[in-house]
Amino acid sequence: MPSSSAATEDQLDRVFHALANRTRRALLHRMSRSPAKITELAEPFAMSLPAVSKHLRVLERAGLVERDVRGRVHRCSLQTAALKDADEWLAFYRQFWDETLESLARHVGGDR
């Protein structure tokens, strides 16, 4: 496992916690197209604006979303740096699984 600081580990915990919820993943997917007002983000969901705002706060704490407030209008946009950090963490394990699967394929195929 790659070495990292406690702060980095805490950040990864926040990112993976945020990504563990399908509503939050859907919100991120929507923001990947363009920034959006909270009311626009809430439209496809059968939940209140305060509930959507709670999901957005989780995404903000994880560093996945930035909120721009102008008067009463809140626009949210996707921030990709935290996703890049999570992808780098996953890359270590992706390499492990790729090597393991290749080894298994050689073993099953009799190619030793």
C-alpha positions in Angstrom: 0.0 0.0 0.0 1.4 3.5 -0.8 2.5 5.5 2.2 0.5 8.5 3.1 -0.1 10.9 5.9 -3.1 10.8 8.3 -4.5 14.0 6.6 -4.3 12.2 3.2 -6.0 9.1 4.7 -8.8 11.3 6.2 -9.3 13.0 2.9 -9.6 9.6 1.1 -12.1 8.6 3.8 -14.2 11.6 3.0 -14.0 11.0 -0.8 -15.0 7.3 -0.6 -17.7 8.1 1.9 -19.1 10.7 -0.5 -18.9 8.3 -3.4 -20.6 5.5 -1.5 -24.0 7.1 -2.0 -25.8 6.8 -5.4 -27.5 10.2 -5.0 -24.2 11.9 -4.5 -22.7 10.0 -7.5 -25.7 11.2 -9.6 -25.1 14.8 -8.4 -21.4 14.5 -9.4 -22.4 13.1 -12.8 -24.8 16.0 -13.4 -22.1 18.5 -12.5 -19.6 16.8 -14.8 -21.6 18.4 -17.7 -21.6 21.9 -16.2 -22.0 23.8 -13.0 -25.6 24.0 -11.8 -27.8 25.7 -9.3 -29.0 23.6 -6.4 -32.6 23.8 -7.7 -31.4 22.3 -11.0 -29.5 19.6 -9.3 -32.5 18.7 -7.1 -35.0 18.4 -10.1 -34.5 14.7 -10.8 -34.7 13.6 -7.2 -37.8 13.0 -5.1 -36.4 14.8 -2.1 -36.5 18.2 -0.5 -34.0 21.0 -1.3 -32.6 20.7 2.3 -31.9 16.9 1.7 -30.1 17.7 -1.6 -28.1 20.4 0.2 -27.0 17.9 2.9 -25.7 15.6 0.1 -23.9 18.6 -1.5 -22.3 19.4 1.9 -20.9 15.9 2.1 -19.5 16.4 -1.4 -18.0 19.7 -0.5 -16.3 18.3 2.7 -14.8 15.7 0.4 -13.4 18.4 -1.9 -15.5 17.1 -4.8 -17.8 20.1 -5.2 -17.3 23.9 -4.9 -20.2 26.1 -4.2 -20.4 29.7 -5.5 -22.9 31.8 -3.6 -24.2 35.0 -5.2 -27.1 36.4 -3.2 -29.6 33.6 -2.9 -28.3 31.7 -5.8 -25.9 28.8 -5.1 -24.1 27.2 -8.1 -22.2 24.1 -7.6 -19.3 22.8 -9.7 -17.3 19.6 -9.8 -13.8 19.7 -8.5 -11.6 16.9 -9.8 -8.5 17.0 -7.7 -10.0 14.8 -5.0 -11.1 12.3 -7.6 -7.5 12.3 -9.0 -6.2 11.5 -5.5 -8.6 8.6 -5.1 -7.7 7.3 -8.6 -4.0 7.4 -7.6 -4.9 5.4 -4.5 -6.9 2.9 -6.5 -4.1 2.6 -9.1 -2.0 0.7 -6.6 -4.7 -1.9 -6.3 -5.5 -1.9 -10.0 -1.9 -2.9 -10.7 -2.2 -5.7 -8.1 -5.4 -7.1 -9.6 -4.2 -6.8 -13.2 -1.1 -8.8 -12.2 -3.1 -11.3 -10.3 -5.6 -11.8 -13.2 -2.8 -12.2 -15.7 -1.1 -14.8 -13.4 -4.5 -16.6 -13.1 -4.9 -16.6 -16.9 -1.5 -18.0 -17.4 -2.2 -20.7 -14.8 -5.6 -21.7 -16.2 -4.2 -21.6 -19.8 -1.3 -23.8 -18.8 1.2 -21.1 -19.8 3.7 -21.4 -16.9 
